[in-house]
Amino acid sequence: MKKRLIVLSALLTVVLLSGCSEKTDKKEENQPVQSEAEEVAEEPPAPGEENWGTAPEYSVPMITTTPIRSLSVTVGSTEEEVILTWYSPSEEAGQVLWKTADDENFEKADVYSASVAASEVTSGYYINRATVTGLLPETEYQYQVGSGEQVSPVYSYTTPTFTDSFRFTAVGDAQIGKPVEEVDKQKNNWHRLLNKVRYHFPDTSFLVSLGDQVNDFDDGEQYNAFLNQGVLYSLSLAPVKGNHDVGGPQYSEHFTLPNQSSLGTCDDDGDGDYWFTRGCALFMVLDTMDTAKWGEHEEFIASAVEANPDAVWRIVFSHFSPYNGYESYLENAQNIRTYFLQFASEYDIDLVMCGHDHAYVRTYFIQEDGSFQKYESPAVDPEGTMYLTLSSSSGSLYRRPVDQEEAAVSKKRDTPEVTDVQITPNSLRVSTYNAETWEPTDEFEIQKQ
């Protein structure tokens, strides 16, 4: 690196001494100067040697610079869809203008009209929801939402490959606002973690947040800290409802979700279980907040599996974990476990990913009767289901898990974590990283013959 910089410096000296034209000088003055640090950032440090500044800052105008508020970009039913939700002070139904990057002035933009309804919790604002369809793979798009003169900045959205081999990213509880006096610190950690996701996984299909997006369900500042992130304007989010999201319609107002059922609802009719597909995988997202409705999730899973009979991989997301590690949550885990054992076995669920614990737990492969089998990685055609509970993604809280015989890995974390899941028709590989240093903290692969 030093040798390269010395050579570049010498060449630059020769050019300057030879006397460039005035036009050339001005052009050079307008060129961004790349520092040595920026050159190094192009080649990631070795695993475990990164820092928070390794990932370049992804900076775009915030939605709060306009009259629009609380923009969320959530997963569509398939790769070809994305759903946008936003608050507007206008009761007039808004629109999404969606175009390819080469259409500079939105002259050829597709227009998607939103449904609109008055917010129950934010006085003077209206919730707009619109689904963008017909997306093409590996295409850079730009979009804008709003109506009349009340419109958002222009944001970018690039689709990944639409194949049976893809990746997605998972994080545990951001729970911004726990404790409330550290909201700014957690927002900053969340921001830095999202920059790392964009840096390391620019091809990720979506980001799943496994519940407790905020600590206080009705706190607008906490939701702003979670949602007002440049990376989230350009990446599909699959949110899971957590116990700290319960209490009113805020969660349902902020997120519009695909194939949403009336099963598992908690606060209202807008937060039930939902499913979506990517490549050869079916993803089923459970709202496990209402204990009276735990039995409804098997009915939902049955219907989702029936609608997607060709899915090679079946993955469930839930906030509550039936195999968590935090001692105070063990009773709740045992109560919900019977339901998970039943449907996981009946419908051949490969992986269940959960949050809630603020500790990291990966189980062995659990059978219908609660027994388990141990496999080395890669596990070839394993019998049973693997359960993975993720730690915090913002540093809001870390807990120490207790030992359990079903757990292959059970550890307290001290920094935010990110989990990468890579899927092909024959394999599913889970890799978890310390978000700051990017040191691998756990890896496991499942293979299907």
Secondary structure, DSSP 8 states (H G I E B T S, - for coil): -HHHHHHHHHHHHHHHHH---HHHHHHHHHS----HHHHHHHS---TT---GGGS-------GGGSS-EEEEEEE-SSTT-EEEEEEES-SS--EEEEEETT-TTSTT-EEEE-EEEE-SSSTT-EEEEEEE----TT-EEEEEEEETTEE---EEEE----SSSEEEEEE----BTSSGGGHHHHHHHHHHHHHHHHHH-TT-S-EEE-S-SBSSTT-HHHHHHHH--GGGGSS-EEE---GGG-SSTHHHHH---TT--STT--SSTT---EEEEETTEEEEE-----GGGTTHHHHHHHHHHHH-TT-SEEEEEESS-TT---GGGHHHHHHHHHHHHHHHHHTT--EEEE-SSSSEEEEEEE-TTS-EE---SSEES-SSEEEEE---SSSS--------TTEEEEE--SS-EEEEEEEETTEEEEEEEETTT--EEEEEEEE--
